[in-house]
């Protein structure tokens, strides 16, 4: 139970006590500021505490936004301030100082909560102030002002604002016009029945897995059902976030589940399509694996670019200015959002193509669409990087190094190299990737091993200096393409049943590790522990290992080795990831959608 302390007696006819109780607060009344300080001190330290001016007039949702959001230690709206347990000491200190300065002045003189917020700001405390928009939150000074505030409350539909704010302000065209108009009402229905966002997220995953199973049947009826269920899964995927925003049920675990389940759903569906095609005599595993690799590399481009530039100084360019001007023209906003093929458009396209065509055609269109989107977004970011004079921070360089996922082999080779290679780090990484690709395509399996060794040296050299160059954010995507591409090419060359599915499983396990790294960095929790990177070999170590296995083993043995490696990597990274995300050290909640 949380505790709300009303500073003064409620005005006759006020609903403030009932509103606070409906939000889950136990309501106490303080006669003056000294009494409020005493009640705060007596409240259990593990509870949320709120100070609310008894004269408060406003919407219930304004109070909900200001007093119940679990993401912030300290938050406030006009006439009310709240602190979670980790912010209690800061609030208590500010309250004590105010009482000492005011000498216990009766709280009717002015608004004690507002004075506390001012004191917190002077202390440098981070106090969250939610955007209220048309919602009302005020402390009227006289009866006339109170009547005007009550009239303003009556003129705005609290529930309509709450429903509207449950939807992301920036989303894709398909999601905005074909999903959100009704999914927000599903979210409200779930909230009124006590369902949690995590339960809806799990339902979305189960629905997508059933869709994948339907696709795996290889029948036209199965494909149609798969397409319908994939859209249903996406509706639930939108609903869980809207439910979290509608009811303010945010959690670190929920954010992690939402992010990881999105990847699991899409890539499981790819596998289902490949299995369904195989039942019909068509082997499209290479296309399924290629689609997963392309989509993952697109995400890494987004993550790397954002990490490199979000805290850079002098971070402007003519290209960025042009993009901003285009965003002021309505139709260009939607065109630009659609051509990058975000998750809503992508899943809708996959669902329709699954229902009316074949898995091969579905993958062809998906690969072409994603390749175009990747080219468009990457080219734009390269232009921005070349035309801006950004100065990247040590934090950004560290994040890019963590995303690169170099292991002990690259570090060792970098140390024993006689002279570090000069030039931009991205050029070193690109050269190593190109040499590896040439070796893989040469047809000689041992040449691929040599190419992987050279690549490992280049990987170590690429991170020999901090990644602060204009295009150094391309280093992690290059490494992802190199490692995943190596697995795809060698599995395809094996040309035996099971090799490509095993490669699909290995890339999926490694990609999970890389996504997990991204979400830890986003939460300012740093990269996964060094022992985990060593245990799974680092990206250059895994690349070299796969080339050695392909050269030393028969095709059938190589398939078994890929399967064992996939299971081993999956077990290690999943167990560590689950341990971390359910621990107290998990990072702050992020409410971010898929970037592409």
Secondary structure, DSSP 4 states (H G I P E B T S, - for coil): -EEEEEESPPPTT--HHHHHHHTTEEEEEESSHHHHHHHHHHS-TTS-EEEEETTEEE-HHHHHHHH--TT-SEEEETTEEEE-GGGHHHHHHHHHHHHHHHTS--TTSS-HHHHHHHHHHHTT---B----TT--EEE-SSHHHHHHHHHHHHHS-HHHHHHHHTS-SS--HHIIIIIHHHHHHHHHHHHHTT--HHHHHHHHHHHHHHHHHHHTT-SHHHHHHHHHHHHHHHHHHHHHHHHHHHHT---HHHHHHHHHHHHHHHHHHHHHHHHHHHHTT---HHHHHHHHHHHHHHHHHHHHHHHHHTT-BS---HHHHHHHHHTTSHHHHHHHHHHTT-HHHHHHHHHHHHHHS-HHHHHHHHHHHHHHHHHHHHHHHHHHHHH---B--HHHHHHHHHHHT--HHHHHHHHH-SS---S-HHHHHHHHHHHHHHHHTTS-HHHHHHHHHHHHHHHHHHTSS-S-STTTTHHHHHHHHHHHHHHHHHHHHH-STTHHHHHHHHHHHHHHHHHHHHHHHHTT--SSPHHHHHHTTHHHHHHHHHHHHHHHS-HHHHHHHHHHHHHHHHHHHHHHHHHHHTSTTPPPP-------
